[in-house]
Amino acid sequence: MASSPLNPKYSSHGRSNSLPSRPHPLILKCNEHLESLRASKATSSSSTLLRHKVEGLQDLIECVGKLIQLPLTQDVLLHERQENWVNELLDGSLRLLDVCTAAKDALLHTKECTRELQSTIRRKKGGEVELTAEVKKFLTSRKVVKKAISKALANLNSTSKSSNISSNTNKDHRTVALISLLQDMEVATLSTFQTLLQFISGSTQSKSNSWLSISKLIQPKRVGCSLVADESEFAQVDAALQSFVFTKTCKFEDINNLQNQLEKMESCIQDFEEGLEFLFRRLIKIRVSLLNVFNH
């Protein structure tokens, strides 16, 4: 019985458990999602860009999850289980979960503080004194979030990998193609999470190429796209609250504007929380699938 092939360009010669010569639709679809993530650029607000990136990442992760479930893919992974890249792949799957968790925690903490502040504004009890105290409490909580994000980003930037699978001439080309795809997925995921964490912290992206900086950690010879974010809704709220504390003004238009900004930020939080929860579940499923294969 003929099996569905996975990898393009190469003939079917080689060991029997290597990937067949013709491309499997899932390989093609995964590469389409990767190219879409690399090519996407900011066409409107930064929050709209990030929503699009997260949605694209969801498509990629789900596609990779299906690819790993294929018997042919599992045969190749099983054959390679003693190789160094396997440990790197498993370490990478755990790193993705850690970064995703950091982003989820940052959103949850900010959402809780936002709702407390909104409640204080709506009650209008205690006047300026209570509102100022709640604003200061919010800003203090944001410092905690930013510190946690800074730590997560520092851990991410300190990560390095020693091997470059694509340059390993001892491997079957079709096996290399699968490994490279899994590495590309890690690059795309880490890059998107990095940008999201910076967005939540209220910091703007530097001129350095985010995708490139991440890909250098994972695959030194790979090149990607830049994700440059405008001032986020989180940064706008931070600035508005800091201004409120310094000017100590409770004018109606200022409070109304603050409420609008908080509502926009809360909407962003809701969207990103849903996206991250989806990604977290899929990333866990991928890691479990890999562990089941390698422990077979």
N, C-alpha and C positions, 0 to 999 in steps of 0.2 A: 504494500500500500504506500503510495507516494505521500511524502510529507510536505506541508506548506513551507517554502523557503523563506529565509529571513534577510539575506544580505545581497545587495546588488553587485554587479560588475565582475565577480569572480566566478571561475568555473567550479564544478562540483568535485574536483579532485581533492584528495587529502583524506584525513582520518574520517571515519564514518560518523562520528558524533559532532563534527564541525557543522557550521551553518551552511545550508545549501546555497546554490549560486544565485537564484532569482530572488528579488526583494519581496519580503512579506509585507502586506499592506500596513501592518502595525509599525514596522520600521519606517516606512515612507511617511506615515502619519506623524510619528514622533519627531522625525526630522522637520516636517512642516511646522509643527508647533515650536520647535527650537528656533527655526529661522524667523518665525513670526515674533518671538520674544526678542531676538537680536535686532530685528529691523524696526521694531516699534519705536516711535519717537513722540515727544510731547507735542500734542496738537491743541490742547486746551489747558485746563487747570491741572495742577500736579495731582490732585485727588482723583481726577478723571483718568489720568495716565496710570496711576497706581492701581485703580480698579481694573483697568484693562489688562495690566501686567499680571495681576493676581488671577484674573479669569483665564488668561492664556496659560499661566503656570498650572492651574487646575487641570486644563485640558492635557497638558504635557504629562503631569504626574499620573493622571488616570490612564493615559495611553501606555506609559512605561509599566504601570502595574499590570495591565493586561498582557504586555509583552513578556514579562517575567513569568506569567502563568503558563506560557506555551511550553509543552514538553520538550521541543527542540532547544529552546532557550535554557531550560533547566538542565538538559543534557550537557550543553556547553559549559555552563556554570559549574556543574558537578565535576566535569573533567578538569577544570581549572582551579579547584578548591584549594590546592596546595600552593598556589602562586601568591606572591606578595600583594598583588593588586586586590586579591580577595579581602584581605584584612583591611586594606585601604577603603574598599567599597563598603564594608561593614562599619568601619569607623565613620565614614562619610554619612551613612544612613542615620547614625546616632547623632552626628553633628547637626544634620538638618532638623531633627526633632528638637534638639536643644535650642536652636535659633528660633524655630517656630514657637516653642514654648515661651521664650523670652518676649517675643512680639505679642503673644496672647496675653501674658501677664501684664505687659505695659498698657495694653488697651483696656483690660479689665480694671486696673488700678485707676487709670485716668477717667474711665466711665463712672466709677463709683464716686469719685471726687466731683465730677461734673454734675451729677444728679443732686448731690448734697448742696452744691452752690446754687443750682437752679431752684431747689426747694426754698432756700433762704431768700432768694430774690422774689419768688412768688408770694411768700408769706408776708413780706414787707414788715416784719416785726423786729423791733430792736433798732430799726433805722440804720444809719450809716455805720454805727459802731459794730453791730452784728455782721453787717455785710462786709465791712473791712476785715473783720476777724476771719470770716469764711473765705474771703479772697486770699488772705495770707496763708490760711490752711491749705488751700488749693495749690498755691505756688510752692509751698513746702513739699507737698505730695509730688508735684511735678519734678522737683529736684531729685526726689528719690527715684522716680521713673527714669529720668535722664541719666542718673548714675548707674542704674541697672543696665540701661541700653548701652552706655559707654563701655561697661565691662563686657557685655556680650559682643560688641563690635571689636574690642581689643582681643578677646579670645579668638574671634574669627580671623582677625588679621595676623595673629601669631601662628595660625595653622599653616603647615607646609606639607608638601608631598615630595618624596624623593624620586619616584619612578615616573617614567614617561612611556606609557604603554604603546603609543603609536610608533615609537622608535624601536620597539623590540622586534627584531627581525626573526626571532625564533618562533614567533606565533603565527598561526594561520591567519590570513588576512581577514577572513570572515569572523574569526573570534575577536580580532582587534576591533573590527567595526562595532560589534556588540559592546565591548568594554568601553570604547570611545563614546558611544551613545550614552551609557550610564554615567560616564564622567561629565559629559556635556549637560546632562540633566542636573547633576550636582552643582555645576557652575551656574546654570540658569537659576536654580532655586536659591542658592546662597546670595547671588547678586540681587535678586528680587527682595529677599528678606532683608538684606543690608539696606537697600533703599527705603523699604518700609519702616525699618527701625529708625533711620535718620529722619524720616517724615514724621513719625510719632514724637520723636524728641524735639522736633521743631527746628532742627538744624538743616541748612541747605547743603546740597551736594556740592563738593568741590569740583574744580574743573578736571580733576583726574577721572579717568575712565573706570567707572565702577565695575562693569563687566570684565574689563581687561585686568583690573587689579585682583579680582577674585579668581579669574581663570589662570593667572600666573601662579596662584597658590596651588591650584589643582592640576593644571596642565600648562606648563611654562610656555609652550609654543602656540597656544590658542589665542585668538583675538575675538573680541566681542564689541558690543555697542555701549554707548554712554547713556546713563540715566541722570539727567539733570533736572532737579525738582525746583519749582518756584516755592515761595513761602507757603508753608502748609497751613491748614486750618488750625492745627495745634499751635503753631508759632504765632498766628494772629491772635488767638485767645490769650496766650502767654503775654504778648505785648500789651493787649488791651487791659489785662488785669494788673500788670506792673504799672501801667500808666494810671490806673484807678487808685492804686495804693499811694503813688507819689503825689497825685493831684488832689486826692481825697474829694472827688466830686461825685454827687449823686443826682445829677441832672437827669430828667426823664429820658431825653434822647440818648444819653450815654448808657443808661441802664437798658433801654430798649435795644440799642445796638449790641450791647454785651450779650443780651439774651439771644439775639439772632445768631451771633458768632458761636455761642455755646450749642445752639441747636444744630448748626452746620457741622460742628465738630462731632457732636453725638451721632449724627447721621453717618459721618465717615467711620466712626468707631463701629457702628452696627454693621456696615458693609464689610469692613475688614475682619471683624470677628467671625462673621459667617464664612468668609473665604478662608481664613486661617483654620477654622475648625474642620472644614472640608479637607484642606491640605494635610492637617495633622492626622486625620483618620487614614488618609490614603498613604501617607509616609509610613505610618505604623504597619499598615498592611504589606507594603513593599519590604520593610525590614523583616517582618515575620516570614514572608515568602523566601527571602534570601537565607535566613537562618535555617529554615526547614530544608532548603536545598543543600546547603553546605554541611548540615548535620546529618544528612541522609546516610 
